[in-house]
Amino acid sequence: MHLLVVEDDDIVRMLMVEVLDELGYTVIEAAHATAALKILQDDTQNLALLMTDVGLPDMRGEELAAKAREIRPALPVLFASGYAESLQVPQGMHMIGKPFSIDQLRDKVVGILGAP
């Protein structure tokens, strides 16, 4: 399963990718929404999940998720935010609060997708 991780903080993105990779997922990473949209528009990319930070420098995560759903209507979306308690998650999308543990990330992703 291919997961698209969109996170502008290089260290946070690297840790997320490493954890998800160790769990058996194939991870494609993007540092900003513009790069993520190019990946989303590539029909050769078989994506099972979009995991995005809410606060990206070039676009809000909610806007990226809306555009992603225009391109791939059935794509599950997982938001990661340090302000999870104040975020209104659109119906059919998921949230994980930062900071999160490896176990929390694993449980959330497996809960959305099932085991890799």
Contacts in CASP RR format, 6 or more apart in sequence:
PFRMAT RR
TARGET T0000
AUTHOR 0000-0000-0000
METHOD contacts of the structure
MODEL  1
MHLLVVEDDDIVRMLMVEVLDELGYTVIEAAHATAALKILQDDTQNLALL
MTDVGLPDMRGEELAAKAREIRPALPVLFASGYAESLQVPQGMHMIGKPF
SIDQLRDKVVGILGAP
1 25 0 8 1.000
1 26 0 8 1.000
1 48 0 8 1.000
1 49 0 8 1.000
1 113 0 8 1.000
1 116 0 8 1.000
2 25 0 8 1.000
2 26 0 8 1.000
2 27 0 8 1.000
2 28 0 8 1.000
2 45 0 8 1.000
2 46 0 8 1.000
2 47 0 8 1.000
2 48 0 8 1.000
3 20 0 8 1.000
3 25 0 8 1.000
3 26 0 8 1.000
3 27 0 8 1.000
3 28 0 8 1.000
3 47 0 8 1.000
3 48 0 8 1.000
3 49 0 8 1.000
3 50 0 8 1.000
3 51 0 8 1.000
3 109 0 8 1.000
4 27 0 8 1.000
4 28 0 8 1.000
4 29 0 8 1.000
4 30 0 8 1.000
4 36 0 8 1.000
4 39 0 8 1.000
4 40 0 8 1.000
4 45 0 8 1.000
4 47 0 8 1.000
4 49 0 8 1.000
4 50 0 8 1.000
4 51 0 8 1.000
5 13 0 8 1.000
5 16 0 8 1.000
5 17 0 8 1.000
5 20 0 8 1.000
5 27 0 8 1.000
5 28 0 8 1.000
5 29 0 8 1.000
5 30 0 8 1.000
5 51 0 8 1.000
5 52 0 8 1.000
6 29 0 8 1.000
6 30 0 8 1.000
6 31 0 8 1.000
6 32 0 8 1.000
6 33 0 8 1.000
6 35 0 8 1.000
6 36 0 8 1.000
6 50 0 8 1.000
6 51 0 8 1.000
6 52 0 8 1.000
6 53 0 8 1.000
6 56 0 8 1.000
6 61 0 8 1.000
6 64 0 8 1.000
7 13 0 8 1.000
7 16 0 8 1.000
7 29 0 8 1.000
7 31 0 8 1.000
7 52 0 8 1.000
7 53 0 8 1.000
7 80 0 8 1.000
8 31 0 8 1.000
8 32 0 8 1.000
8 53 0 8 1.000
8 55 0 8 1.000
8 56 0 8 1.000
8 57 0 8 1.000
9 53 0 8 1.000
10 31 0 8 1.000
12 53 0 8 1.000
12 98 0 8 1.000
13 29 0 8 1.000
13 31 0 8 1.000
16 27 0 8 1.000
16 51 0 8 1.000
16 80 0 8 1.000
16 105 0 8 1.000
17 27 0 8 1.000
17 29 0 8 1.000
19 102 0 8 1.000
19 105 0 8 1.000
19 106 0 8 1.000
20 27 0 8 1.000
20 105 0 8 1.000
20 109 0 8 1.000
21 27 0 8 1.000
23 106 0 8 1.000
23 109 0 8 1.000
23 110 0 8 1.000
23 116 0 8 1.000
24 116 0 8 1.000
25 109 0 8 1.000
25 116 0 8 1.000
28 39 0 8 1.000
28 45 0 8 1.000
28 47 0 8 1.000
30 36 0 8 1.000
30 39 0 8 1.000
32 56 0 8 1.000
32 57 0 8 1.000
32 58 0 8 1.000
32 59 0 8 1.000
33 52 0 8 1.000
33 56 0 8 1.000
33 58 0 8 1.000
33 59 0 8 1.000
33 61 0 8 1.000
33 63 0 8 1.000
33 64 0 8 1.000
34 58 0 8 1.000
34 59 0 8 1.000
36 50 0 8 1.000
36 52 0 8 1.000
36 64 0 8 1.000
36 68 0 8 1.000
37 64 0 8 1.000
37 67 0 8 1.000
37 68 0 8 1.000
37 71 0 8 1.000
39 45 0 8 1.000
39 47 0 8 1.000
40 47 0 8 1.000
40 50 0 8 1.000
40 67 0 8 1.000
40 68 0 8 1.000
40 71 0 8 1.000
40 72 0 8 1.000
40 75 0 8 1.000
41 71 0 8 1.000
47 72 0 8 1.000
47 75 0 8 1.000
48 75 0 8 1.000
48 76 0 8 1.000
48 113 0 8 1.000
49 75 0 8 1.000
49 76 0 8 1.000
49 77 0 8 1.000
49 78 0 8 1.000
49 109 0 8 1.000
49 112 0 8 1.000
49 113 0 8 1.000
50 64 0 8 1.000
50 65 0 8 1.000
50 68 0 8 1.000
50 75 0 8 1.000
50 76 0 8 1.000
50 77 0 8 1.000
50 78 0 8 1.000
51 77 0 8 1.000
51 78 0 8 1.000
51 79 0 8 1.000
51 80 0 8 1.000
51 109 0 8 1.000
52 61 0 8 1.000
52 64 0 8 1.000
52 65 0 8 1.000
52 77 0 8 1.000
52 78 0 8 1.000
52 79 0 8 1.000
52 80 0 8 1.000
53 61 0 8 1.000
53 79 0 8 1.000
53 80 0 8 1.000
53 81 0 8 1.000
54 60 0 8 1.000
54 61 0 8 1.000
54 62 0 8 1.000
54 79 0 8 1.000
54 80 0 8 1.000
54 81 0 8 1.000
54 82 0 8 1.000
54 83 0 8 1.000
54 87 0 8 1.000
55 61 0 8 1.000
55 81 0 8 1.000
56 64 0 8 1.000
61 79 0 8 1.000
62 79 0 8 1.000
62 90 0 8 1.000
65 77 0 8 1.000
65 79 0 8 1.000
65 90 0 8 1.000
65 93 0 8 1.000
66 90 0 8 1.000
68 75 0 8 1.000
68 77 0 8 1.000
69 75 0 8 1.000
69 77 0 8 1.000
76 92 0 8 1.000
76 93 0 8 1.000
76 94 0 8 1.000
76 112 0 8 1.000
76 113 0 8 1.000
77 90 0 8 1.000
77 92 0 8 1.000
77 93 0 8 1.000
77 94 0 8 1.000
78 93 0 8 1.000
78 94 0 8 1.000
78 95 0 8 1.000
78 96 0 8 1.000
78 108 0 8 1.000
78 109 0 8 1.000
78 112 0 8 1.000
79 87 0 8 1.000
79 89 0 8 1.000
79 93 0 8 1.000
79 94 0 8 1.000
79 95 0 8 1.000
79 96 0 8 1.000
80 95 0 8 1.000
80 96 0 8 1.000
80 97 0 8 1.000
80 98 0 8 1.000
80 100 0 8 1.000
81 87 0 8 1.000
81 95 0 8 1.000
81 96 0 8 1.000
81 97 0 8 1.000
81 98 0 8 1.000
82 97 0 8 1.000
82 98 0 8 1.000
82 99 0 8 1.000
84 95 0 8 1.000
84 96 0 8 1.000
84 97 0 8 1.000
84 98 0 8 1.000
87 95 0 8 1.000
89 95 0 8 1.000
94 108 0 8 1.000
94 112 0 8 1.000
96 104 0 8 1.000
96 105 0 8 1.000
96 108 0 8 1.000
100 108 0 8 1.000
END
